[in-house]
Amino acid sequence: MSQNKKKTGLIFFPAFDWAISPTHPEREERLLYTQDQVFEEGLLDLDNIVEFKPGLATIQDINRIHICVPDVESVITESHLISAGGAITAAEKVMQKEVDNAFALVRPPGHHAMRVVHGARGFCNINIEAIMVEYIRHKYGHKKIAIVDTDCHHGDGSQDIFWHDPNTLYISVHQDGRTLYPGSGFPDEFGGPNALGYTINIPLPPNTSDEGFLFALDNLILPILDEFKPDLIINSAGQDNHYSDPITNMSFSAQGYAILNDRLSPDIAVLEGGYSIESALPYVNVGIILAMAGIDYSHVTEPDYNPETIRQTPQTSRKIEQQVSHIYNLWKNRESRRADVVKSGEYINRDKSIFYDTDGISEHQEETVRVCDECGGLLTIDSSASTGNRIFAVMVPGQSCPVCRKKGEEIFESTARGSYNYTYFQDRDKDIFLVK
Amino acid sequence: MVRVLVNFGEKVCWGIIMIIGIDVGGTHTDAVLLENFEIKKTAKVVTDRENLIKSLMEVTENIFRGEDPGGLEKIVLSTTISTNAIVQDKTDRVGMILAAGPGLSSEMLRINEDTHFTSGYVNHRGIRVTGTDRDEVSGIGDIFEKEGIDHVGIVGKFSTRNPRLETEIGDIINYRFGHISFGHRMSGNLNFPRRIATTYLNAAIWDTYNAFVKNVMEYVGHTNTTAPIYILKADGGTSGISQSAEYPVGSILSGPAASVMGILSLTNGSRDAVALDIGGTTTDIAIFAGGTPLLEPLGVTIAGHKTLIRGLLTRSIGIGGDSRVRYEDGSLVIGPERDGPAAAFGGPSPTPTDAMIALGLTDIGDRKKALKAVEEIAGVKNYSIEKMAKEMFDLSCRKIISAVNEMLSEINNKPVYTIHEIFEGKKINPEVVYVVGGPARPMAPYIDKMLGFPSSIPEHAEVANAIGAALARTTTELTLLADTEKGEMTIAEEGVQTSIPREFTREDAIDICEDKLRDRALRMGAREDDLDIEIIEDQAFNMVRGMGYTAGKNIRIKAQVKPGLIAGFKKEGGNVTK
């Protein structure tokens, strides 16, 4: 491991008085044993680890990313303002250079929350990393940002939000979608026409252990990051790849997580899922914190850790090697694939059906993006949900070209309420959010 | 002497109550005799650092001459014996046995060269993952014996959740050593490195402190009084002297604690307030929340050791009346060192005290010498004496203010872990700043203006520490952890570990914790009237298995008798009068 000590900020907010429901995995007790372990190890007494209280995200911070239906207040609770606020605090401390890196160990999580929010899906209401990313750009100017999502579930919400953004490289490594919620995240999900290649999905077979994750890291994720040259690296630090997690089937360990963070060296890490709250989270989180702080983590192991019993099979290793080389080729050839995707159209449509498992809502979306060489492209979404709400949203991307902005303003102007309950206009550069 | 029941304020108390408070300071040992909470007499002797007992005897004899020993309720000592032993490194060699399990590397946990690691590990729920290895522990015992070590500290990770591993290790070797300190007895708080440091210090000063206790008891045995002796602890509370012998480290840093309790007793303290003790070398800052001094969240720090020793939250900055003032690279710098007394008292360097004399804010010392010292430094910038003195005085005040504001901001931004606390958490809003110490009178009017709330200078501040010791109540704390899935309840500080039924509730836990805390406080010498018990942590979590089966409850209760003044004292106005 690297022996350079770094100053690490820790934003710890276990929300001991918030749960989706009393026996839901996303409940009060989730970070209790992690807190015990972090406190007992005395990590907060170390000179280079500083704890900060989370700030509160504002409605404006959320409206910069999401279209909440009918409005932000209706789809969130106070706890979401704190977890998004905790991620923002982590970013602030890094951007202000108070610390070298920071870890927002907060709940509830966010990476299943998409652009349009009718309710909660995959335990998430709002996307706390995405809100943080746009906050950073709003306050500190434009940045090239890479998000590496190591949650076991495909981060379909983050993918949806960054799908058209060529300046945000979103890499998700997760358990194969054919075997786990939300059932997406295949290599051919590769980004929208203006951002082709800037969404990278790395599905791994069930029972992948440390060696498989680290192989994908060393041979795919790190080389792509080297080429992308981000200003900031963010780790969506889900911890449900752990061998003891009750709702997934992977074989990653606390040592594996620590090594991954050591090599990835993220500027900011944000907790996502992870529901093995007694056997995994205490050790995984201590491992990640030590790795980020550049302190020896080699003694951080689960009490029952035995690498032999969880080691992946040679077949699994071969599958991962093939997968990795396939995806790396896709990345290498991203420019040449664009012509095939774009063809000659000025606008490209996609239809999406989205299910909100946590709240039991179904949504149908028609998304239209303007093909643009200058920016992420003007985006409109027509969304109907089983709640009875139908909305229309016009979104001007960050760093937009004048044409996309002008067209966006015209479309919003000329769209009548008609059959829509609400129409929204979001302009990230000008920080404008309008509803009619 | 005849004792009669009289009504004192709202409390019914015995007729004449006499209490002696003694503060053994670095320079002087002060004593105060209180009769019905009024100062009857004070005494002062020079502290003999090599023989604290001698200073104690002298000051006690002075103050008690001609008094009736039968009327004496108690004697409370604030002594530097433990602090000195640690700070001056006059401690015994301690053999440390650590059961660390996975986590930080052993190199980060090693506290001295006699630290040894043993297998055996308890996890966060108090479940023993690996047991004790008898041969390994015996082998470590052999090494200690060979090295001539007689004091041992045994500390396990999460031992507060399950003390059994520590006691088993102790059982294997205890017959071979003079004293063993156990980690789980030190505090109920989680923090393994701090538990190691606390246990180490406790064992390292064990002999020194116990010899002190023995000497005090022998001395008292020769006098006519049967009044109990108490020791002031770092948390501003007292403990009976014989009980304190079990936990010597509890008595460290009682000097700052005495000062804070003294300010509390000399003021009408039920508000949020800041207390400043401006001395020669340092200024000590403490904070009151609604009249109660704030405690360190985990424990105090001494000689670089972060510990779990419950103690008052104080901050010391290197600015005092005698701090050396000079220019460094064009900027005015004050302290943190002190070259000697102020120039006005024959010292070698200009000091804030000299500035105050030059400005006419005080008329102590030799004004000519003060002016000359200020004039010398004024030459650097071609300032007039007055302008220079003003600069020096302003900077001193500003440095103190910024330390106060920083401390308040840290307290008010302390991380919290519930939504309720984020939105409803209490903030400290001081309404008054109490200032004591030499420069209190000249500085207070400037400091309060800069802070934005009024100042108050308590009377009798010169004996504040002794009064604080005399009036402090007995304090203590207990932590209870109940795990109904395991069917076990632990109160580590008391060494309690018993089975509980599955239907054990949060309310049961609170009742037991309060009862045990009461017993503990009475054993330490508390009076019934002073058992102001407060629940400071109260959490109960469902432990859910898989996707919805509730396996049990994890209940965490912490109760304390918080620092405060003994009952009967809180009369109208609440001040000690002469």
Interface residues (C-beta under 8 A of the other chain):
Chain A: F12 F13 P14 A15 F16 D17 W18 P22 T23 P25 R27 E28 E29 L32 Y33 Q35 D36 Q37 F39 E40 E41 G42 D45 E51 F52 K53 P54 L56 E78 S79 I82 P246 I247 E278 P282 Y283 V286 L290 I295 D296 S298 H299 V300 T301 E302 P303 D304 Y305
Chain B: G101 P102 G103 L104 S105 S106 E107 M108 Y121 N123 H124 R125 V129 T130 K157 F158 L190 N191 F192 P193 R194 K306 N413 K414 P415 V416 Y417 T418 I419 H420 I422 F423 Q539 F541 N542 M543 V544 G546 M547 G548 Y549 T550 N554
